[in-house]
Amino acid sequence: MNMRTQLGEVRGLGSAKTGTSHFWMQRLTALALIPLTLWFVASLASMGSADYADAVAWVKSPLTSILLLALIAATFHHMQLGLQVIIEDYVHAEGLKIASLIVMKCGSVLLGLAAAFAVLKVAFEG
C-alpha cells in the first residue's frame, strides 16, 4: 500500500527516512544524560570543601575520566541535535539556515573537543 500522492511520487517528495534516527538519537542521549548528570552532581556535592589537589586526583581516576568524557560527548551531541531541530524549524531563509547549521555544528564539535581536551590534560598531566 502506497501512502504517497501521485504528484509526490513524480516530484520525489516524501520521507527522507532520517527523522526517526534523529528522534531516537536525541532520546538515547537524553537517557544517557540522566545517570551521568546525577553521578556528576553527586560527585561534586560529595567533594564539598575539596581543594585543587583533591579535584585533580578525582579527575585522574580512570573511571571518573571515562565518565566525564561520556558526559561531555552525550551533552554536546544532545545539544547539537536539539539546536539542529530549532534551527530547521524556525530559520526560514535557506542560506541563513545552512550557515546557522554549519556554525552550530562546528561550534558544538569545538566546544566538545575543548572540554574533552581539558579532562584528558588533567587526567594525564595533572
Secondary structure, 3 states (H helix, E strand, C coil): CCCCCHHHHHHCCCCCCCHHHHHHHHHHHHHHHHHHHHHHHHHHHHHCCCCHHHHHHHHHCHHHHHHHHHHHHHHHHHHHHHHHHHHHHHCCCHHHHHHHHHHHHHHHHHHHHHHHHHHHHHHHHC
